[in-house]
Amino acid sequence: MILVPAIAIDEKGYRLGYGGGFYDRFLINQTGFTVGVVFADFLFKKVPTQAWDLPVKSVCTQNEIYLSELLEEEILPSHLPRLN
């Protein structure tokens, strides 16, 4: 599991980071399960993205855990909400 901090995250799992590109470069070669960590007030329909941005597979806020559509094909607990 890789925890990825963010300023904001959108419903597809794309994140607005802190501007250095560190996590995007790090995640390119990783196969772990990525969890974006963000405050609930900073979940948005869309955030600005670049061609090299990689979405996280789930999002954790202080209130809930969301699973992105990237995991639709895997078996998931039905009680967990999805980002749509």
N, C-alpha and C positions, 0 to 999 in steps of 0.2 A: 504494500500500500504506500502510495506517494502522496503526501499532503502538499497541496499547492495553494499558497496564499493568493488572494486577489483583492483588488479594489472593488470590482464588480464582475458579475458573471451573467451570461444570458441563458435563454431557455434551451439552447443547443449545447451548452457546456463551454462555450468560448469565454475567455476571461480577459479582463482588463487588468494587467499586472502593474508593476511598479516602474516600468519603462526601461529596464536594462536588458530584457530578452533572455535572462539567465534560465528561467524555467522552460522556455520554448526550446532553447538549445539542449538543455539537459533531457527533456522528455522525448526528443527525437529517437534516441536509442534505448528507451526503456519499455519494458513490457508489463510493468506493474499496474495495478489498479489505481487510477488517479482520482483524488478527492479534492475538489476545489473548496477552500474555506473562505467564507464571506459572511458579512452580516446580512440578515434577511432583507433589510431596507435597500440592499444593493443588488438584488436580483432583478434583471431587466429583460424585456422581450428581445432586445438586440443590443450588442455592444460593438464598437468599431473593431474590425479584424484586419489582419494582413495575411498574405498568402502563406506565410510560415507558421501562423498560429495553430496550435493543436488544442482541441477541446478536451476537457476533463470528462471522466465517465460518471462522476457523481458530484453532488454539491452538498456540503454540510453547512448549515447556519446554526444560530443559537436555538432555533425552534424546531427544525426538521432536517431530514436527510432526503435528498432528491436524486433520482437516477435518471440520467439522460437517455435519449432515444438510441444512443450508441449501444445500449445493452438490451434492446428489444428482443434480440434473438436468444438471449440467455435466460435461464430459469431464475426468476427473481421472487422474493417474498411478495405476495400480493398486497400486503398492507403498506408497502412503501410507495409514496407518490412518485410520479415521473414528471420531468420537465417537458412541457409540450410546446 
